[in-house]
Amino acid sequence: MWKYLIAIGIIFLDQVTKWLVVKYMEYGESITLINDFLYLTSHRNRGAAFGILQGQMIFFYIITIFVIGAVIYYMQQYKHSRFVSITLALILGGAIGNFIDRVLKGEVVDFVDTLIFSYDFPIFNVADASLVVGVILIFIGTIFESKQAKGEN
């Protein structure tokens, strides 16, 4: 049950932060948080990560419903370590957070704007961050499990 509370917490934080951006910022407005590194920028995205597949909402609905269903099924069917449960909760919360935007608004509200080594990283939100961290952690966990299964350290 606790893993679903993590997902609900992510969804709540994602939706509240997006609501605050929409309510208190004009589209395109940018606020400097840390000069030359971190900005709060009101942006909308009708695509996926990095703005790919713009306007393909039916595709995103189908894929997201599939991902949400698969993650919930996997969470219910198998016993997992705490690590795996947390990563699945991060993916579930992020997928649902952006799905809510797509269904209710037809676009996703993004607002975290970063410059990393002078690269202007695509603007993202809490749900995006949760999805990316969850996928990276699953990848790392898979590598460690593979090494353990082979007897490597």
C-alpha positions as CSV (number, residue, x, y, z in Angstrom):
1,M,0.0,0.0,0.0
2,W,2.8,2.4,0.8
3,K,4.1,2.3,-2.8
4,Y,0.8,3.6,-4.0
5,L,1.0,6.4,-1.4
6,I,4.4,7.4,-3.0
7,A,2.7,7.5,-6.4
8,I,-0.2,9.6,-5.0
9,G,2.3,12.0,-3.4
10,I,4.0,12.5,-6.7
11,I,0.7,13.0,-8.5
12,F,-0.3,15.6,-5.9
13,L,3.0,17.4,-6.0
14,D,3.0,17.4,-9.8
15,Q,-0.6,18.7,-10.1
16,V,-0.2,21.4,-7.4
17,T,3.1,22.7,-9.0
18,K,1.5,22.8,-12.4
19,W,-1.6,24.6,-11.1
20,L,0.6,27.2,-9.4
21,V,2.5,27.8,-12.7
22,V,-0.7,28.2,-14.7
23,K,-2.4,30.4,-12.1
24,Y,0.5,32.7,-11.3
25,M,2.6,32.9,-14.4
26,E,2.0,34.0,-17.9
27,Y,2.8,31.5,-20.7
28,G,6.5,32.0,-21.6
29,E,7.3,33.9,-18.4
30,S,10.6,33.0,-16.8
31,I,11.8,33.6,-13.3
32,T,15.4,33.2,-12.4
33,L,16.0,30.9,-9.4
34,I,19.7,30.3,-9.8
35,N,21.3,32.5,-12.5
36,D,22.8,30.6,-15.4
37,F,21.5,27.3,-14.0
38,L,17.8,27.1,-12.9
39,Y,14.7,28.9,-14.0
40,L,11.0,28.6,-13.5
41,T,9.5,29.0,-17.0
42,S,5.9,28.6,-17.9
43,H,5.8,26.2,-20.9
44,R,3.3,23.8,-22.6
45,N,4.1,20.6,-24.4
46,R,1.8,18.7,-26.7
47,G,4.4,16.0,-27.2
48,A,6.7,13.7,-25.3
49,A,10.1,14.3,-23.8
50,F,12.2,16.8,-25.7
51,G,9.0,17.9,-27.6
52,I,9.0,14.9,-29.8
53,L,5.7,13.6,-31.4
54,Q,3.9,16.9,-31.0
55,G,0.1,16.6,-31.1
56,Q,0.0,12.8,-31.1
57,M,-2.5,12.7,-28.2
58,I,-4.2,9.4,-29.1
59,F,-0.8,7.7,-29.3
60,F,0.0,9.1,-25.8
61,Y,-3.3,8.0,-24.3
62,I,-2.8,4.4,-25.6
63,I,0.8,4.2,-24.5
64,T,0.1,5.8,-21.1
65,I,-2.9,3.5,-20.3
66,F,-0.7,0.5,-21.3
67,V,2.2,1.7,-19.0
68,I,-0.1,2.5,-16.1
69,G,-1.8,-0.9,-16.4
70,A,1.5,-2.8,-16.8
71,V,3.1,-1.1,-13.8
72,I,0.0,-1.7,-11.6
73,Y,-0.1,-5.3,-12.7
74,Y,3.5,-5.8,-12.1
75,M,3.3,-4.2,-8.6
76,Q,0.4,-6.5,-7.7
77,Q,1.6,-9.7,-9.1
78,Y,5.1,-10.0,-7.8
79,K,6.9,-9.4,-4.5
80,H,9.5,-6.7,-4.9
81,S,12.4,-5.3,-3.0
82,R,11.7,-1.9,-1.5
83,F,14.0,-0.5,-4.2
84,V,12.0,-1.9,-7.1
85,S,8.7,-0.9,-5.4
86,I,9.9,2.7,-5.1
87,T,11.0,2.8,-8.7
88,L,7.7,1.5,-9.9
89,A,5.9,4.0,-7.7
90,L,7.9,6.8,-9.3
91,I,7.1,5.6,-12.8
92,L,3.4,5.2,-11.9
93,G,3.1,8.7,-10.3
94,G,4.9,10.4,-13.2
95,A,2.8,8.6,-15.9
96,I,-0.5,9.5,-14.2
97,G,0.6,13.1,-13.5
98,N,1.2,13.8,-17.2
99,F,-1.8,11.7,-18.3
100,I,-4.1,14.0,-16.2
101,D,-2.7,17.0,-18.1
102,R,-3.2,15.4,-21.5
103,V,-6.8,14.3,-20.7
104,L,-7.9,17.6,-19.1
105,K,-5.9,20.2,-21.0
106,G,-4.7,18.5,-24.2
107,E,-1.1,19.5,-23.3
108,V,1.4,19.0,-20.5
109,V,2.4,22.0,-18.3
110,D,6.2,22.2,-17.9
111,F,8.2,24.7,-15.8
112,V,11.6,23.4,-14.7
113,D,14.1,25.0,-17.0
114,T,17.8,24.2,-16.5
115,L,21.1,25.1,-18.1
116,I,23.6,22.3,-17.6
117,F,27.2,23.1,-18.8
118,S,25.6,25.8,-21.1
119,Y,23.2,23.2,-22.6
120,D,19.6,24.5,-22.3
121,F,17.9,21.3,-21.2
122,P,14.3,20.8,-22.3
123,I,11.8,22.3,-19.9
124,F,10.2,19.6,-17.7
125,N,7.9,19.1,-14.7
126,V,7.6,16.9,-11.5
127,A,6.0,14.0,-13.4
128,D,8.8,14.0,-16.0
129,A,11.5,14.0,-13.3
130,S,9.7,11.2,-11.5
131,L,9.5,9.1,-14.7
132,V,13.1,9.7,-15.6
133,V,14.4,8.9,-12.1
134,G,12.3,5.8,-11.9
135,V,13.6,4.5,-15.3
136,I,17.2,5.3,-14.4
137,L,16.8,3.5,-11.1
138,I,15.3,0.4,-12.8
139,F,18.2,0.4,-15.2
140,I,20.8,0.7,-12.4
141,G,19.0,-2.0,-10.4
142,T,18.9,-4.3,-13.4
143,I,22.7,-3.9,-13.9
144,F,23.4,-4.7,-10.2
145,E,21.0,-7.7,-10.2
146,S,22.7,-9.0,-13.3
147,K,26.1,-8.7,-11.8
148,Q,24.9,-10.4,-8.6
149,A,23.4,-13.2,-10.6
150,K,26.7,-13.7,-12.4
151,G,28.6,-13.6,-9.0
152,E,30.4,-10.3,-9.8
153,N,30.9,-7.5,-7.3
